[in-house]
């Protein structure tokens, strides 16, 4: 056990949480982030009602995997686990703790958060693990190793408490108590006095803590980084006599500053039960006064008042640790996303699809060839297949914020199946989402056939009050072109003529001259180029192209790949299983009508 602190400081910090307490779990990730770790120490959560838990690492949201039981934890996670955070109830804590240590014999220890664990369970945990594992509890706030491990609510659960405790930097004072609340108060007191904590353990307020006070002092004695120990005790029990005995026998040789609360008990006719199970005087030597006197006699500093206790802490020698202040303002006002998703395809990385004069080899683009053969009823040329293949790749996904993806995810979280969720997403496809490819084809086809100039074409559309499909983008503009359009434009090089694409570019010159955002977008480029490819490579006439437009063929270029993206979002939601989606009420605008 004496090597536990050293091992943890060297990176053996992987935690499994058994049960879910969102505030405590978030505080662990905040500690990790403020301590400069590159990734969270929390590896997964054992909970039966979900598959993932969403929280923050700094300002970035992360997904922590959840599993139904210890046996389902995958091997790649198991090898990193060294600590247990048991957040289950008192009646379940024993069984789940035993299962954990049986599954992870290499584990260094854990924390049992629950109070009122049956005494038979607690004593059995002591028998099995009391000498080999460092286990805080039952009852309490956990274990802290500054800069290395936060196991539980110890030190506080919000960012300001963690920052005020200064325990992201290793210090020289060990803080020990049976009381969770006072452990946190002592950590703050040490920090306020200009010192830093080396490690802190809340032994636990139940009658039978798994790790004894003597074992904790042995850790502090063996730890080269710890120079002194600060302790808070209460009336009842014999913990303070353990400290006194170790001091007398020189088995603990470092300064001890201790406070024993409960002198007020002497003011009552009968002994009073204080907050913890063992905070009750049964014999005269369990009184606060008797234990304080024993500590002083053994050589500890044990003031009569709490004010004097704080002063004694301030007078302890300081280690040469430089304070650092983290910029927590940037992460204080974090707002969780209402739907958890990822971008299925990174739109910032657009490949160079074709090289001048070089087409795809035989056998490539086979899916596109088969799809077009089914849609058009005949085999297509390599150029046509290559264009469709690259269009499919471009349009698989555009993130989780678009209406079709949102509908798919909301339906998935309602517990519906893949087909229902996909259908919900596809039902949003229309003139405002995804249907612009076909309408762009209609516009370019009619524009070229009319033989009107681009200026007259634009003016006619403007007078009608309609928007030109295929023109305009929210993100890109003149000077900041859409890389997807630039990539697809390479196909024009493979054609002898490209009248529809040329016409679309002429229209773009007119519209972008009025508004820099009214550029040719990817829908417009796909429609124009595919019209030209079908005309030249597949020998389609104007009438045949018009029939394809009326049949909404060009929208298939969007629906086929985007179905893959919607299914990807569906699968992601099923894997995370965050439960039924409900829009936060503060995001709703409620218009009050007349009664």
Beta strands, then each sheet from edge to edge (+ up, - down):
strand 1: 14-18
strand 2: 42-46
strand 3: 52-57
strand 4: 60-67
strand 5: 81-86
strand 6: 109-112
strand 7: 134-136
strand 8: 143-145
strand 9: 149-151
strand 10: 173-177
strand 11: 197-202
strand 12: 228-234
strand 13: 255-261
sheet 1: 3+ 4- 2- 1- 5- 6- 7-
sheet 2: 9+ 8- 11+ 10+ 12+ 13+
end
